[in-house]
Amino acid sequence: MSKVVVITGASSGIGRATARRFAAPGVSLALVARDRAGLEAAAAEVRRAGAEALILPADVADAEAVEAVAVSAEEALGPLDIWINVAMTTVFAFFEDVEPDEFRRATEVTYLGSVWGMRAALRHMGPRDRGTIVQVGSAMAYRGIPLQAPYCGAKHGLQGV
């Protein structure tokens, strides 16, 4: 059975590792991130493993861009089976040194990016009454650590969604 999988944050880190883990014949991967070069490298890796790869550069902090990803993925690959929200960003600094725009960006990507992904996935999976949405969490959602306030707060927020 073929599977259509959307992975946000697929250009590096856990997102790219997740793409490699799903890569297999019969799997179509929609790879989402802002870094086109990273997406192209990830696509080459999954294609070598026999998967189909669609590169969809997008900023997950933009709800309309995330919906466009869902539409493009379904148009190119077919109905969505799995949507995995991995995209994140943070600022390594003491709390009082994190500027408001830095805190906002980390929250918009890490928290709202997952919310927008979940909403887009539900809009497409809901009418078929099938599909899986994965929210990638973090141990830092349960216990804040120094120098990671924006990330810890955003991941903690995901626990309530």
N, C-alpha and C positions, 0 to 999 in steps of 0.2 A: 504494500500500500504506500502510495506517495504521500508525503507530508509537506505542507507549506509552513515555514517557520520564519517569523520576524524577530530580529534581535537588534535592540538598540544598544548603542555603545560598542558596536561590533568592530571598530577599527583598532582596538587595543585592549590589553588587560583581560579581565574576566569575560567581557563581551566577545572578544576575539577567541578566547579559549572555548567559550560556549559554542561559537560557530564551528570551530574545529571538531568539537565533540559531536555535534549533530551531523557533520558532513559525512554523507554516504550516498550511494546510488539510490535514486528515488526520492531524495529530499531536495526541496527547493528552498533556498535561504534568501530572505530579503535582509540585507545588511545595512544598518542605519547608523550614521554618525556624521559629524561635520567634516572630519578629516578624510578627504577623497583619497589621498595616497595610502592611508592606513586601510581604507575600505578596499581599495584595489589589491593591496597585498593580502588581505584576509580573503577576498574573493578568489584569488589565485590559489591559496591554500585549500579552500574547500572544494574548488573545482578539481584539483589534483586527487582529492579523495572521492571524486565521483558525483558530488552534489552540484546542483545548478545554483548559481549565485546572481542575485540582482543587487546592484549598488544603488542605494537611495540616500544621497547626502541630504541631511536635514538637521535642524536644531530642535531637539525635543522640547525645549522650553517654549516653543511656539505651537500652540494647540492646532492651529490650521495646518501647519507643516506636518504634524504627526497624522492628522486625518488624511492629508494628501499621500503620505507614506502608505497608509492602509489601502487607499483606493488604488494607488499604483501597484502595490504588491498583488492585490487581487486581480487587477487587470492583466498583469504580466504572468502571474504564477498560478492563479486559481484561488479558491476559497481558503481563508486563513485557518490553520489548525492550531498553531501555537504562537503566542506572542510573549516574548521575554524582554522585560524592562531591566536593562543593566546600566544604561548611561548614567554617569555621575560626574561631578566635579567638586572640588573643595579648595580651600585656602589653608595652607599650613601657617598659622600665626596665633599669637595670643589673642584671646577674645577681644580685648580692647584695641588691638591693632588691626582687626578686620574692618575694612571700610564698608559702609552700607551697600554700595554697589557690588562688592565682592560677596557679601553675605546673600544679597538678593539673587545673584547669578547662581551661586551654589544651590540655593533653595529651589530656584526655578528649574534647573537641570535635574537635580537629584530627586526632589520631591514631585514638583509639578510635571516634569518629564514623564515620570511613572504614572501619574494620574492621567495625563493626556493619552499616554499609550494604552492604559486600561480602558478609558472611555472609547477610543477609536476601535480597539479590539472588540469590545462589547457591542458596538454598533454593527460590526460586521459579522460577528459570531452569533449574536443573540437571535436574529431571525432564523438561523439554522438550528438553534438550540444545541450547539456543539462547539467545542474548542477549549483550549487551556490557556490561561494567562498566568505567567510567572513573574512575581515581583522579587527581584534579588535584594535581599536585606543585608544586614551587617551586624556583627556582634556589637558594634558601636551604637546601634540603635537602642541597646539595653543599658549601656554604661558609657557616658561621655568620657573622653580622654583629652588631655591637654593638647592644644594646637589643632584641634579638629572640630570646633564648635559648629561651623556651618554644616559639615557632613553629618555629624552625630545628630543634630537637630532634624535635618531633612530625613534621615533614615528612621529616626524615631517616629516622625510623622507618618511614614508609610505603614507603621504598625496599625494605625487607626483607620486606614482606608479599606 
